[in-house]
Every structure is written in C-alpha cells, then in structure tokens.
C-alpha cells in the first residue's frame, strides 16, 4: 500500500472540502513516499500545504475593504501594499478598517476612498456597529493584513463574499481565499511580505515602492509654527519603543549625542514619542539641557511626521516613529537590538540603521534574558554621531 504523507494541518485539509476556488496555480509542491502516477490526485491537497505558493489573479472589483494592521510602524510598512493595489486596479475604491488612533495615517492618502473605524477593546458593543457599517458599504472583497484570529473572524462575520488573508494560526478555514506563508517563516523585509501577498491576490506587485505618509497643508503649517523659534539645524530623537527595553538604546547615549550636536552646531534637539512616553522623554530633555524640546504626546502623528521632515536627521530606536521618520523622506538612523533589521529596517530614500548581532541575536524578546542588553550597548554614541555628521 502506498504510504502518502503531506506537510499540512487539519484546518488546511478541511479547507479543501468546503470549496476553495483557486483561479491559477503558481506552482505545486507535494511530498510522497512513492513517486507513482497516483500522487497526481493529491495535487490540490499538496498545493494547499503550508509551504506552497500560488497566485489567484482575482478580477477587478469596485470596492475592497482592507483590515489594517494595529501598530504605527506596521501601518507605515503596509503603505506600499495600498499603493500597489491601486496601481493594479486604479478604478477600485479602497476602504480601510482600522482602529481610531491610527486612522489619521490613512486620512490624506489619495488612494484611500474611506475609513471604517473598529474599536476592538469593546467587541461586544463595537463589533455589531462596525459590521452594520460594512454591510451598508457592501464591498465585494476584503483583505486581512493582521495575523490574529479575531481579525479574520470579524471579516468572516461581515458576510463579504471574497476574503483573503494569511493562513497562519489555523485561519485558513476563515477565508474564502487563504494566502499561505507566515511572517515567522519569511526571511525578507516585512514590506515585501505584504507585497508578496498582493502578488498572490492580483498576480502583480511593484517591489520598488517605498513607504509613504501623506501630510496635509494644515499638518505642515502646525509643524512650522512649532519649530519657528527653534535654533537650526534640528536633530530628532525617538528614544522610546512600546515593545520594551530590548529595543531601547541607552538613555545616556542619546543624551551624549544630543549634547554634542547642540555644542557642534548650535541647533536644537527634539524628542518624539507618545503621551505615555512623556515622563521618560522629559527626564531625557532635562539631562540634555538648553535647546532640547519634549514633543512626546504634544502633537498628532502627522504633525510629528511633518516636524521630522524638517529635521536634519532623526535617530530612532526600532519603533513606529522610526518608520514615520523614514517615510517622511528625512535622513533616518535606526538602532536595532533584539529585532532583526532584515525584517523591519527603516525604508526610505535616506534611511539607514546600525545593528551588531550577538550570538543570541535576534531574540525578539521584550527584555534581555541576561539583563545586559549588550546588543544595544555595543553600539557606541561615537558611531552614531559619525553617521549624523555624514
């Protein structure tokens, strides 16, 4: 008896028998202990397997709803996906389903037709209201960018006829068109991971598209008013990271390069961050002294981005503000510790990063298991300041 085995899980097998309509296969990979002709009958099962890739090449649609990601940096890294989708289907109306605190990042984008807010902290009351809005909107297709089960389940409950999303975390049965592959198994940049998904859906994508955040005239004017009386040039510092201490370059290092910049140039140093970062950045500002300004929690995301664009250079931990700075087009230097720049390095015309991998790198931990943070401490203030002077 021929003994077949296939690298797949039970939800993937179930997905085959509930009617997945695959439009075109890119290629089929299957594994079999006996290379007989019978294994051709297993082609479809094999193509659904975890390591398979295929292209749907879906037809043009009038309205598409995109479930947006949940972090500032991730939103920035998905902007090429939105631009690429509009390039493939220029007549399609693209709507974004996103959390309220992130909607401003989509507000001025010319390729976004509208925004639907979802409040996930109160699913019992927030979901029904949002589902009613989506049904009134009546999109023909939904694409899920986050990797959570809840985001996939929500789109399933919306009743949208075509749903696309990554099959990670056993979500393949929740989408009419699952796209296989997980971010954990992907070796490239996160921007390319989303563009690969676009290619799987439409059959086309442009890998040369850079992240971009669109600023309004009001954002630029407010930014100009804030920095009007500051001494130039401006150095931007993003000294915090919501992820945890394993992403934080030492505070004293930031203070050292800030003082040196002020002494050498006669300029000003601006500290960026969220409202929850304000106490941390305030102590940093006090240590720097004169010509340092704490903007954490005092401006909107877009105004902060507009101010970053006016900076000579921005030095940032691997964080949302780092990606905003790079997307603004300003010279950005990212500092990496527990995470891997191959996946999340800042992408922009003038973006670069510093990273010194240790034997335990990248660990992706929020705190250092050895309590030393050597991967961050070994990047010296002198190295960073040399980059600033280039």
DODOTI-75521 format. One record per residue (C-alpha): residue number from 1; chain; x, y, z. Coordinates in nm, 2 decimals. Layout:
 seq mol     px     py     pz
 NUM   A      X      Y      Z
...
This chain:
 seq mol     px     py     pz
   1   A   0.00   0.00   0.00
   2   A   0.13   0.34  -0.10
   3   A   0.20   0.55   0.21
   4   A   0.14   0.92   0.13
   5   A   0.22   1.20   0.37
   6   A   0.16   1.57   0.32
   7   A   0.30   1.86   0.52
   8   A  -0.02   2.03   0.63
   9   A  -0.26   2.06   0.92
  10   A  -0.63   1.96   0.97
  11   A  -0.78   2.30   0.91
  12   A  -0.60   2.31   0.57
  13   A  -0.75   1.97   0.48
  14   A  -1.09   2.09   0.58
  15   A  -1.04   2.40   0.37
  16   A  -1.02   2.18   0.06
  17   A  -1.35   2.03   0.11
  18   A  -1.55   2.35   0.17
  19   A  -1.49   2.48  -0.17
  20   A  -1.18   2.68  -0.23
  21   A  -1.19   2.83  -0.58
  22   A  -0.83   2.87  -0.68
  23   A  -0.80   3.06  -1.01
  24   A  -0.45   2.99  -1.11
  25   A  -0.16   2.79  -0.95
  26   A   0.18   2.94  -0.95
  27   A   0.34   2.61  -0.86
  28   A   0.25   2.30  -0.67
  29   A   0.48   2.13  -0.42
  30   A   0.40   1.79  -0.28
  31   A   0.57   1.52  -0.09
  32   A   0.52   1.15  -0.14
  33   A   0.70   0.83  -0.03
  34   A   0.62   0.66  -0.36
  35   A   0.66   0.86  -0.69
  36   A   0.38   0.68  -0.87
  37   A   0.12   0.82  -1.10
  38   A  -0.14   0.81  -0.82
  39   A   0.01   1.11  -0.65
  40   A  -0.13   1.34  -0.91
  41   A  -0.47   1.30  -0.75
  42   A  -0.31   1.47  -0.44
  43   A  -0.20   1.78  -0.64
  44   A  -0.47   2.00  -0.49
  45   A  -0.41   1.89  -0.14
  46   A  -0.04   1.93  -0.19
  47   A  -0.08   2.29  -0.32
  48   A  -0.28   2.38  -0.01
  49   A   0.01   2.26   0.21
  50   A   0.20   2.51   0.43
  51   A   0.50   2.56   0.21
  52   A   0.30   2.61  -0.12
  53   A   0.27   2.93  -0.32
  54   A   0.00   3.01  -0.57
  55   A  -0.15   3.31  -0.75
  56   A  -0.52   3.38  -0.75
  57   A  -0.51   3.67  -1.01
  58   A  -0.85   3.79  -0.89
  59   A  -1.06   4.01  -1.12
  60   A  -1.11   4.38  -1.08
  61   A  -1.36   4.48  -0.81
  62   A  -1.55   4.80  -0.75
  63   A  -1.50   4.82  -0.37
  64   A  -1.24   4.65  -0.15
  65   A  -1.22   4.66   0.23
  66   A  -0.87   4.62   0.38
  67   A  -0.84   4.53   0.75
  68   A  -0.55   4.74   0.85
  69   A  -0.27   4.64   1.09
  70   A  -0.26   4.75   1.46
  71   A   0.07   4.93   1.52
  72   A   0.21   5.26   1.38
  73   A   0.52   5.11   1.23
  74   A   0.32   4.83   1.07
  75   A   0.08   5.08   0.92
  76   A   0.38   5.26   0.76
  77   A   0.52   4.93   0.62
  78   A   0.18   4.84   0.46
  79   A   0.15   5.17   0.27
  80   A   0.33   5.01  -0.04
  81   A   0.06   4.74  -0.04
  82   A  -0.22   5.00  -0.07
  83   A  -0.03   5.20  -0.34
  84   A   0.04   4.87  -0.53
  85   A  -0.32   4.76  -0.51
  86   A  -0.44   5.10  -0.65
  87   A  -0.18   5.07  -0.93
  88   A  -0.31   4.73  -1.03
  89   A  -0.68   4.83  -1.00
  90   A  -0.69   5.21  -1.05
  91   A  -1.07   5.23  -1.06
  92   A  -1.12   5.03  -0.74
  93   A  -1.24   5.21  -0.43
  94   A  -1.02   5.11  -0.14
  95   A  -1.16   5.13   0.22
  96   A  -0.97   5.08   0.54
  97   A  -1.09   4.91   0.85
  98   A  -0.87   5.04   1.13
  99   A  -0.85   5.15   1.50
 100   A  -0.94   5.51   1.58
 101   A  -0.59   5.61   1.69
 102   A  -0.44   5.50   1.35
 103   A  -0.70   5.65   1.11
 104   A  -0.51   5.97   1.06
 105   A  -0.22   5.78   0.90
 106   A  -0.46   5.69   0.61
 107   A  -0.66   6.02   0.61
 108   A  -0.47   6.21   0.34
 109   A  -0.38   5.91   0.11
 110   A  -0.51   5.97  -0.24
 111   A  -0.57   5.60  -0.30
 112   A  -0.79   5.56   0.01
 113   A  -1.16   5.62  -0.06
 114   A  -1.28   5.60   0.30
 115   A  -1.21   5.48   0.66
 116   A  -1.42   5.25   0.88
 117   A  -1.33   5.25   1.25
 118   A  -1.33   4.94   1.47
 119   A  -1.30   4.96   1.85
 120   A  -1.16   4.62   1.95
 121   A  -1.15   4.70   2.32
 122   A  -1.53   4.66   2.33
 123   A  -1.61   4.38   2.09
 124   A  -1.95   4.31   2.24
 125   A  -2.07   4.66   2.15
 126   A  -1.82   4.78   1.89
 127   A  -1.83   4.49   1.65
 128   A  -2.21   4.49   1.57
 129   A  -2.20   4.86   1.49
 130   A  -1.90   4.82   1.27
 131   A  -2.05   4.52   1.10
 132   A  -2.36   4.72   1.01
 133   A  -2.14   4.99   0.86
 134   A  -1.96   4.73   0.65
 135   A  -2.28   4.57   0.52
 136   A  -2.40   4.92   0.42
 137   A  -2.08   4.98   0.24
 138   A  -2.12   4.64   0.06
 139   A  -1.76   4.57  -0.05
 140   A  -1.71   4.28  -0.29
 141   A  -1.39   4.17  -0.13
 142   A  -1.20   4.20   0.20
 143   A  -0.83   4.16   0.26
 144   A  -0.70   4.09   0.61
 145   A  -0.35   4.22   0.68
 146   A  -0.32   4.14   1.06
 147   A  -0.24   3.78   1.16
 148   A  -0.48   3.75   1.45
 149   A  -0.77   3.51   1.46
 150   A  -1.00   3.78   1.57
 151   A  -0.93   4.00   1.27
 152   A  -1.00   3.70   1.04
 153   A  -1.32   3.61   1.23
 154   A  -1.45   3.96   1.20
 155   A  -1.43   3.96   0.82
 156   A  -1.60   3.62   0.81
 157   A  -1.89   3.76   1.02
 158   A  -1.91   4.06   0.78
 159   A  -2.06   3.84   0.51
 160   A  -1.83   3.97   0.24
 161   A  -1.83   3.72  -0.04
 162   A  -1.45   3.71  -0.11
 163   A  -1.20   3.72   0.18
 164   A  -0.82   3.70   0.15
 165   A  -0.57   3.67   0.43
 166   A  -0.27   3.48   0.56
 167   A  -0.35   3.13   0.68
 168   A  -0.13   3.15   0.99
 169   A  -0.28   3.04   1.33
 170   A  -0.52   2.80   1.17
 171   A  -0.71   3.07   0.99
 172   A  -0.74   2.91   0.65
 173   A  -1.10   2.80   0.71
 174   A  -1.20   3.16   0.79
 175   A  -1.10   3.29   0.44
 176   A  -1.25   3.20   0.11
 177   A  -0.90   3.26  -0.04
 178   A  -0.62   3.18   0.21
 179   A  -0.27   3.30   0.13
 180   A  -0.01   3.07   0.27
 181   A   0.31   3.17   0.45
 182   A   0.37   3.33   0.79
 183   A   0.58   3.63   0.89
 184   A   0.77   3.40   1.12
 185   A   0.89   3.18   0.83
 186   A   0.95   3.48   0.60
 187   A   1.32   3.57   0.57
 188   A   1.28   3.91   0.39
 189   A   1.15   4.25   0.49
 190   A   0.80   4.30   0.62
 191   A   0.72   4.54   0.34
 192   A   0.80   4.27   0.09
 193   A   0.59   4.02   0.29
 194   A   0.28   4.23   0.23
 195   A   0.37   4.29  -0.13
 196   A   0.41   3.92  -0.18
 197   A   0.05   3.88  -0.05
 198   A  -0.06   4.14  -0.30
 199   A   0.11   3.95  -0.58
 200   A  -0.07   3.63  -0.46
 201   A  -0.41   3.81  -0.49
 202   A  -0.37   4.01  -0.80
 203   A  -0.08   3.84  -0.99
 204   A   0.11   4.17  -0.99
 205   A   0.31   4.39  -0.75
 206   A   0.58   4.65  -0.76
 207   A   0.86   4.57  -0.51
 208   A   1.03   4.91  -0.56
 209   A   0.75   5.11  -0.39
 210   A   0.87   5.29  -0.07
 211   A   0.65   5.36   0.24
 212   A   0.49   5.70   0.24
 213   A   0.28   5.90   0.47
 214   A   0.07   6.19   0.33
 215   A   0.07   6.52   0.51
 216   A  -0.19   6.79   0.47
 217   A  -0.13   7.16   0.45
 218   A  -0.27   7.20   0.80
 219   A  -0.02   6.94   0.93
 220   A   0.27   7.13   0.77
 221   A   0.16   7.46   0.89
 222   A   0.12   7.34   1.25
 223   A   0.47   7.18   1.23
 224   A   0.61   7.51   1.10
 225   A   0.46   7.71   1.38
 226   A   0.60   7.47   1.65
 227   A   0.96   7.49   1.52
 228   A   0.96   7.85   1.41
 229   A   1.15   7.99   1.71
 230   A   1.39   7.69   1.75
 231   A   1.75   7.72   1.66
 232   A   1.85   7.53   1.34
 233   A   1.96   7.27   1.25
 234   A   1.72   7.02   1.42
 235   A   1.81   6.67   1.55
 236   A   1.52   6.44   1.61
 237   A   1.54   6.17   1.87
 238   A   1.30   5.88   1.92
 239   A   1.43   5.75   2.25
 240   A   1.14   5.51   2.33
 241   A   0.97   5.20   2.20
 242   A   0.64   5.05   2.30
 243   A   0.78   4.70   2.25
 244   A   1.00   4.71   2.56
 245   A   1.35   4.76   2.70
 246   A   1.51   4.53   2.45
 247   A   1.46   4.79   2.18
 248   A   1.59   5.09   2.39
 249   A   1.93   5.22   2.31
 250   A   2.06   5.35   2.65
 251   A   1.92   5.69   2.75
 252   A   2.27   5.82   2.84
 253   A   2.39   5.75   2.49
 254   A   2.10   5.96   2.34
 255   A   2.19   6.24   2.59
 256   A   2.55   6.23   2.48
 257   A   2.49   6.27   2.11
 258   A   2.23   6.54   2.18
 259   A   2.47   6.75   2.38
 260   A   2.74   6.71   2.12
 261   A   2.50   6.80   1.84
 262   A   2.40   7.12   2.02
 263   A   2.76   7.22   2.10
 264   A   2.88   7.15   1.75
 265   A   2.60   7.30   1.55
 266   A   2.42   7.55   1.78
 267   A   2.10   7.38   1.68
 268   A   1.81   7.22   1.87
 269   A   1.72   6.86   1.97
 270   A   1.36   6.74   1.95
 271   A   1.23   6.44   2.15
 272   A   0.94   6.24   1.99
 273   A   0.70   5.99   2.14
 274   A   0.35   5.92   2.26
 275   A   0.17   6.06   2.56
 276   A   0.28   5.75   2.77
 277   A   0.64   5.83   2.68
 278   A   0.63   6.19   2.80
 279   A   0.77   6.13   3.15
 280   A   1.07   5.93   3.01
 281   A   1.14   6.19   2.74
 282   A   1.10   6.48   2.99
 283   A   1.38   6.34   3.21
 284   A   1.59   6.30   2.89
 285   A   1.52   6.66   2.80
 286   A   1.62   6.78   3.14
 287   A   1.95   6.59   3.12
 288   A   2.03   6.74   2.78
 289   A   1.96   7.10   2.90
 290   A   1.91   7.41   2.69
 291   A   1.77   7.38   2.33
 292   A   1.61   7.05   2.39
 293   A   1.23   7.02   2.34
 294   A   1.00   6.74   2.46
 295   A   0.72   6.69   2.20
 296   A   0.61   6.34   2.32
 297   A   0.23   6.34   2.33
 298   A   0.20   6.70   2.24
 299   A   0.15   6.67   1.87
 300   A  -0.05   6.43   1.64
 301   A   0.12   6.15   1.45
 302   A   0.10   6.35   1.12
 303   A   0.23   6.68   1.28
 304   A   0.52   6.48   1.44
 305   A   0.60   6.34   1.09
 306   A   0.59   6.69   0.94
 307   A   0.84   6.81   1.21
 308   A   1.06   6.51   1.15
 309   A   1.07   6.60   0.78
 310   A   1.22   6.94   0.89
 311   A   1.50   6.77   1.09
 312   A   1.85   6.74   0.95
 313   A   1.85   6.38   1.08
 314   A   1.64   6.16   1.31
 315   A   1.80   5.89   1.53
 316   A   1.55   5.63   1.65
 317   A   1.50   5.30   1.82
 318   A   1.32   5.04   1.62
 319   A   0.98   5.18   1.67
 320   A   0.68   5.34   1.50
 321   A   0.83   5.69   1.50
 322   A   1.14   5.54   1.32
 323   A   0.92   5.43   1.03
 324   A   0.74   5.76   1.02
 325   A   1.07   5.95   1.00
 326   A   1.19   5.73   0.72
 327   A   0.86   5.76   0.53
 328   A   0.88   6.14   0.56
 329   A   1.19   6.14   0.35
 330   A   1.43   6.28   0.62
 331   A   1.76   6.12   0.69
 332   A   1.69   5.84   0.94
 333   A   1.92   5.63   1.15
 334   A   1.76   5.33   1.31
 335   A   1.92   5.15   1.61
 336   A   1.84   4.78   1.64
 337   A   1.88   4.54   1.94
 338   A   1.66   4.24   1.99
 339   A   1.49   4.26   1.65
 340   A   1.62   4.19   1.30
 341   A   1.67   4.48   1.06
 342   A   1.63   4.23   0.77
 343   A   1.26   4.24   0.86
 344   A   1.19   4.58   0.99
 345   A   1.47   4.82   0.89
 346   A   1.35   5.17   0.81
 347   A   1.28   5.20   0.44
 348   A   1.32   5.54   0.28
 349   A   1.53   5.74   0.04
 350   A   1.77   5.84   0.32
 351   A   1.72   5.56   0.57
 352   A   1.99   5.35   0.73
 353   A   2.05   5.15   1.05
 354   A   2.31   5.03   1.30
 355   A   2.29   4.67   1.42
 356   A   2.55   4.45   1.59
 357   A   2.43   4.09   1.62
 358   A   2.54   3.88   1.91
 359   A   2.53   3.51   1.95
 360   A   2.17   3.54   2.09
 361   A   2.06   3.78   1.82
 362   A   1.79   3.84   1.71
 363   A   1.60   3.71   2.01
 364   A   1.28   3.92   1.96
 365   A   1.24   3.93   2.34
 366   A   1.09   4.24   2.51
 367   A   1.36   4.22   2.79
 368   A   1.71   4.08   2.78
 369   A   1.73   3.73   2.93
 370   A   2.08   3.81   3.05
 371   A   1.98   4.16   3.18
 372   A   2.28   4.31   2.99
 373   A   2.14   4.44   2.66
 374   A   2.48   4.41   2.51
 375   A   2.34   4.42   2.15
 376   A   2.24   4.78   2.22
 377   A   2.52   4.89   2.45
 378   A   2.78   4.78   2.20
 379   A   2.66   5.05   1.95
 380   A   2.85   5.35   2.08
 381   A   2.75   5.71   2.08
 382   A   3.06   5.78   1.87
 383   A   2.94   5.55   1.59
 384   A   2.60   5.71   1.58
 385   A   2.74   6.06   1.59
 386   A   2.97   5.98   1.29
 387   A   2.65   5.88   1.10
 388   A   2.49   6.21   1.20
 389   A   2.78   6.41   1.05
 390   A   2.78   6.23   0.72
